[in-house]
């Protein structure tokens, strides 16, 4: 005969799911870094076997030039994603708008420092515009930034057909120069990625941003201001995109309003490949350097294989789909 269960009997308890530990997140970041590095090495090895001249200074310069602008834009996109803002699809417009303002001021004879500072300020204003619409309109960030991106592009098409940086400007000389054998524009990107990764991991600002992105309800309960945090993120991300615009115009003697469209796919793919989750609150910015380098190598390898440049978009798009699938798998696994 089975004894009845009394109030004194302990109730069966279900094991609590522990949150991911810091060492688990670190191991995931290390795993992502090793995977990207291995695939990048494989791509370089295969290309070099087919075309031994792939291993040259010109290849290195081509990859690092692409990494410079794409890497800075990826930092901007990564901040938006990790803060829970989904994606900012208007970054190419922020890039070109800031570049156009910079070269316009240089052409008007203003000091270089004024023109260079105007780029990030223009990007910050653009980011704040997006943030205000998203936060106070309570609208989907993807829809808002898609709309502002189309609107901004249309306005730029009305304002100018082509912009050109003065050939004798100090900014142009900086864009053409090299340091330690690599383009000058490469090093600001590396420094920005490292500093952003450290700031997100170890500063109060970074922890608040990650908290808002990981669980907005819990962050609000802890007293964090969601509107203020998200406005700061969109404004800061816009300023970084404006800085990318300054680097862009320093290495491109002339450009059109839609010249930034080619960065959209590589930036989004680089962010997701680096493990920065679309669900927000997770990601390692230091892995971003590897993912940007790998994706920047694909167009160069495509050229050495003799394929049309459009094939690079096919490969990058396929990698984006794969990365989104991996991110979705991680989200489902962490929800168990």
C-alpha positions as CSV (number, residue, x, y, z in Angstrom):
1,X,0.0,0.0,0.0
2,X,1.4,3.4,-1.0
3,X,1.7,5.9,1.8
4,X,-0.1,9.1,1.2
5,X,1.9,12.3,0.6
6,X,1.6,14.7,3.5
7,X,2.4,18.3,3.7
8,X,5.7,17.4,5.4
9,X,6.8,15.4,2.3
10,X,9.2,17.5,0.1
11,X,7.7,18.5,-3.2
12,X,9.5,17.3,-6.2
13,X,11.7,20.1,-7.6
14,X,12.7,20.7,-11.2
15,X,16.3,21.6,-11.9
16,X,16.8,25.3,-12.6
17,X,18.4,26.3,-15.8
18,X,21.5,28.2,-15.1
19,X,22.4,31.2,-17.1
20,X,25.4,30.9,-19.4
21,X,28.6,31.5,-17.5
22,X,31.3,33.9,-18.6
23,X,33.7,31.0,-19.4
24,X,31.0,29.4,-21.6
25,X,30.7,32.7,-23.6
26,X,34.5,32.9,-23.8
27,X,34.7,29.3,-25.2
28,X,32.0,30.1,-27.7
29,X,33.9,33.2,-28.9
30,X,37.1,31.2,-29.1
31,X,35.3,28.5,-31.1
32,X,33.9,31.1,-33.5
33,X,37.3,32.6,-33.9
34,X,39.1,29.3,-34.7
35,X,36.4,28.3,-37.1
36,X,36.5,31.6,-39.1
37,X,40.3,31.5,-39.1
38,X,40.4,27.9,-40.4
39,X,37.9,28.7,-43.2
40,X,39.8,31.8,-44.1
41,X,43.1,29.9,-44.2
42,X,41.4,27.2,-46.4
43,X,40.2,29.9,-48.8
44,X,43.6,31.4,-49.1
45,X,45.3,28.1,-49.5
46,X,42.9,26.9,-52.3
47,X,43.3,30.3,-54.1
48,X,47.1,30.2,-53.8
49,X,47.2,26.6,-55.2
50,X,45.2,27.7,-58.3
51,X,46.9,31.1,-58.6
52,X,50.3,31.3,-56.9
53,X,50.4,35.1,-57.5
54,X,47.5,35.4,-55.0
55,X,50.2,35.5,-52.3
56,X,51.4,39.0,-53.1
57,X,51.5,42.5,-51.6
58,X,48.8,43.7,-54.0
59,X,46.4,41.0,-52.6
60,X,47.2,42.1,-49.1
61,X,46.5,45.7,-49.9
62,X,43.2,44.9,-51.7
63,X,42.0,42.9,-48.7
64,X,43.0,45.5,-46.1
65,X,41.5,48.4,-48.0
66,X,38.2,46.6,-48.1
67,X,38.5,45.6,-44.4
68,X,39.1,49.3,-43.4
69,X,35.6,50.6,-44.3
70,X,33.7,47.4,-43.9
71,X,35.2,46.8,-40.4
72,X,34.2,50.2,-39.1
73,X,30.7,49.8,-40.5
74,X,30.5,46.3,-38.9
75,X,31.3,47.8,-35.5
76,X,28.4,50.2,-36.0
77,X,26.1,47.5,-37.0
78,X,27.3,45.2,-34.2
79,X,26.4,47.8,-31.6
80,X,22.9,48.1,-32.9
81,X,22.5,44.3,-33.0
82,X,23.9,43.5,-29.6
83,X,21.8,46.3,-28.0
84,X,18.6,44.6,-29.2
85,X,18.0,47.0,-32.1
86,X,17.8,44.2,-34.7
87,X,19.5,45.7,-37.7
88,X,20.2,49.2,-39.1
89,X,19.7,49.0,-42.9
90,X,20.4,52.7,-43.4
91,X,24.2,52.5,-42.6
92,X,25.2,52.7,-46.3
93,X,23.3,56.0,-46.5
94,X,25.0,57.3,-43.3
95,X,28.4,56.3,-44.8
96,X,27.9,58.2,-48.1
97,X,26.1,61.2,-46.5
98,X,29.0,61.7,-44.1
99,X,31.5,61.2,-46.9
100,X,29.7,63.8,-49.0
101,X,29.6,66.4,-46.2
102,X,33.3,65.8,-45.5
103,X,34.4,66.3,-49.1
104,X,32.0,69.3,-49.6
105,X,33.6,71.1,-46.6
106,X,37.1,70.3,-47.9
107,X,36.1,71.6,-51.3
108,X,34.8,74.8,-49.7
109,X,38.3,75.4,-48.2
110,X,37.6,74.6,-44.6
111,X,40.3,73.2,-42.4
112,X,40.8,69.4,-42.6
113,X,40.1,68.9,-38.9
114,X,36.7,70.6,-39.3
115,X,35.8,68.5,-42.3
116,X,36.9,65.3,-40.6
117,X,34.9,66.0,-37.5
118,X,31.9,66.9,-39.6
119,X,31.7,63.3,-40.8
120,X,31.0,61.6,-37.5
121,X,28.7,64.4,-36.4
122,X,26.7,63.9,-39.6
123,X,26.5,60.2,-38.9
124,X,25.5,60.8,-35.3
125,X,22.7,63.1,-36.4
126,X,21.5,60.4,-38.8
127,X,21.6,57.8,-36.2
128,X,19.7,60.0,-33.7
129,X,17.0,60.6,-36.3
130,X,16.5,56.8,-36.7
131,X,16.6,56.4,-32.9
132,X,14.0,59.0,-32.3
133,X,11.6,57.5,-34.8
134,X,12.2,54.0,-33.5
135,X,12.0,54.8,-29.7
136,X,9.2,57.3,-29.6
137,X,7.3,55.9,-32.6
138,X,7.6,52.4,-31.1
139,X,8.3,51.0,-34.6
140,X,10.3,48.1,-35.9
141,X,14.0,49.2,-36.4
142,X,14.3,47.2,-39.6
143,X,11.3,48.9,-41.2
144,X,12.3,52.3,-40.0
145,X,15.9,52.1,-41.2
146,X,14.8,50.6,-44.5
147,X,12.5,53.5,-45.1
148,X,15.0,56.2,-44.0
149,X,17.7,54.5,-46.1
150,X,15.5,54.8,-49.2
151,X,14.6,58.3,-48.3
152,X,18.1,59.4,-47.6
153,X,19.4,57.9,-50.9
154,X,16.6,59.7,-52.8
155,X,17.6,63.0,-51.2
156,X,21.3,62.5,-52.0
157,X,20.4,61.7,-55.6
158,X,18.7,65.0,-55.9
159,X,21.6,66.9,-54.2
160,X,24.5,65.5,-56.1
161,X,25.4,63.0,-58.9
162,X,29.0,62.5,-58.0
163,X,31.3,63.8,-55.2
164,X,35.0,64.2,-55.4
165,X,37.6,64.8,-52.7
166,X,40.2,67.5,-53.5
167,X,43.3,65.7,-54.8
168,X,45.7,67.9,-52.8
169,X,43.9,67.6,-49.4
170,X,45.6,66.2,-46.3
171,X,42.8,63.6,-46.0
172,X,43.5,62.3,-49.5
173,X,47.2,62.0,-48.7
174,X,46.3,60.1,-45.5
175,X,44.1,57.7,-47.5
176,X,47.0,57.0,-50.0
177,X,49.6,56.5,-47.3
178,X,50.8,53.3,-45.6
179,X,52.0,52.5,-42.1
180,X,54.0,49.3,-41.5
181,X,53.3,48.3,-45.1
182,X,49.6,48.4,-44.7
183,X,47.1,51.2,-45.7
184,X,46.8,54.0,-43.1
185,X,43.0,53.5,-43.1
186,X,43.4,49.9,-41.9
187,X,44.8,50.8,-38.5
188,X,42.0,53.0,-37.2
189,X,39.6,50.1,-38.0
190,X,41.7,47.7,-35.9
191,X,42.0,50.1,-33.0
192,X,38.2,50.8,-33.1
193,X,37.3,47.1,-33.0
194,X,39.7,46.4,-30.1
195,X,38.5,49.4,-28.1
196,X,34.8,48.6,-28.7
197,X,35.3,45.0,-27.7
198,X,36.9,46.0,-24.5
199,X,34.4,48.7,-23.8
200,X,31.4,46.4,-24.3
201,X,33.0,43.7,-22.0
202,X,34.4,45.8,-19.2
203,X,32.7,49.2,-18.9
204,X,29.4,50.2,-17.3
205,X,28.2,51.5,-20.6
206,X,28.8,48.2,-22.3
207,X,27.1,46.2,-19.6
208,X,24.0,48.4,-19.7
209,X,23.8,48.0,-23.5
210,X,24.2,44.2,-23.3
211,X,21.6,44.1,-20.5
212,X,19.1,46.1,-22.6
213,X,19.7,43.9,-25.6
214,X,19.6,40.6,-23.7
215,X,16.4,41.3,-21.7
216,X,14.7,44.7,-22.0
217,X,12.1,43.9,-19.3
218,X,14.7,42.9,-16.7
219,X,16.9,45.9,-17.6
220,X,13.9,48.2,-17.1
221,X,13.2,46.6,-13.8
222,X,16.8,47.3,-12.7
223,X,16.2,51.0,-13.4
224,X,17.9,51.3,-16.8
225,X,16.3,53.8,-19.2
226,X,15.5,51.9,-22.4
227,X,14.8,55.0,-24.5
228,X,18.0,56.7,-23.4
229,X,20.1,53.6,-23.9
230,X,18.7,53.0,-27.4
231,X,19.1,56.6,-28.5
232,X,22.7,56.6,-27.3
233,X,23.3,53.4,-29.2
234,X,21.8,54.6,-32.5
235,X,23.6,58.0,-32.1
236,X,26.9,56.3,-31.3
237,X,26.5,53.8,-34.2
238,X,25.7,56.6,-36.5
239,X,28.9,58.5,-35.4
240,X,31.0,55.4,-36.2
241,X,29.3,55.1,-39.6
242,X,30.2,58.7,-40.1
243,X,33.8,57.9,-39.3
244,X,33.7,55.1,-41.8
245,X,32.5,57.7,-44.3
246,X,35.6,59.8,-43.7
247,X,37.8,56.8,-44.3
248,X,35.8,55.9,-47.4
249,X,36.2,59.3,-49.1
250,X,39.9,59.3,-48.2
251,X,40.5,56.2,-50.4
252,X,37.9,56.9,-53.1
253,X,38.7,60.0,-55.2
254,X,35.1,60.1,-56.4
255,X,31.9,58.4,-55.5
256,X,28.1,58.4,-56.2
257,X,25.2,58.4,-53.8
258,X,24.6,54.6,-54.1
259,X,28.3,53.7,-53.6
260,X,27.7,52.4,-50.1
261,X,25.2,49.7,-51.2
262,X,28.0,47.2,-51.7
263,X,28.9,47.2,-48.0
264,X,25.4,46.2,-46.8
265,X,25.7,42.4,-47.3
266,X,29.3,42.0,-46.1
267,X,28.7,44.1,-42.9
268,X,25.6,42.1,-41.9
269,X,27.3,38.8,-42.7
270,X,30.4,39.8,-40.8
271,X,28.4,40.7,-37.7
272,X,26.5,37.5,-37.6
273,X,29.5,35.3,-38.5
274,X,31.3,36.9,-35.5
275,X,28.6,35.4,-33.2
276,X,26.8,38.7,-32.5
277,X,23.3,37.3,-32.1
278,X,20.3,38.9,-33.8
279,X,18.4,38.3,-30.5
280,X,20.7,40.9,-28.8
281,X,22.7,40.8,-25.7
282,X,25.4,38.4,-27.0
283,X,28.5,38.7,-29.1
284,X,32.2,39.1,-29.2
285,X,33.5,42.2,-31.1
286,X,37.1,40.9,-31.2
287,X,36.0,38.0,-33.5
288,X,34.6,40.6,-35.8
289,X,38.1,41.4,-37.1
290,X,38.4,37.8,-38.4
291,X,35.0,37.7,-40.0
292,X,35.5,41.0,-41.8
293,X,38.9,39.8,-43.0
294,X,37.5,36.5,-44.3
295,X,34.6,38.2,-46.1
296,X,36.9,40.9,-47.6
297,X,39.1,38.1,-49.0
298,X,36.2,36.5,-50.9
299,X,36.0,39.2,-53.7
300,X,39.7,39.0,-54.2
301,X,39.7,35.2,-54.5
302,X,36.8,35.4,-56.9
303,X,38.8,37.7,-59.1
304,X,41.8,35.3,-59.1
305,X,39.5,32.4,-60.0
306,X,38.5,34.3,-63.1
307,X,34.8,34.5,-62.1
308,X,32.6,37.6,-62.5
309,X,32.6,40.0,-59.5
310,X,28.9,39.2,-58.9
311,X,29.8,35.8,-57.7
312,X,31.2,37.3,-54.5
313,X,27.7,38.4,-53.6
314,X,26.5,34.9,-54.2
315,X,29.1,33.5,-51.8
316,X,28.6,36.2,-49.2
317,X,24.8,35.8,-49.4
318,X,25.2,32.0,-48.9
319,X,27.4,32.6,-45.8
320,X,24.8,35.1,-44.5
321,X,22.1,32.4,-44.7
322,X,24.4,29.9,-43.0
323,X,25.3,32.4,-40.3
324,X,21.6,33.2,-39.6
325,X,20.8,29.5,-39.4
326,X,23.6,29.0,-36.9
327,X,22.4,31.9,-34.9
328,X,18.9,30.5,-34.9
329,X,20.2,27.2,-33.7
330,X,22.1,28.8,-30.9
331,X,19.0,30.7,-29.8
332,X,16.9,27.5,-29.7
333,X,19.6,25.7,-27.8
334,X,20.0,28.4,-25.2
335,X,16.2,28.5,-24.7
336,X,16.1,24.8,-23.6
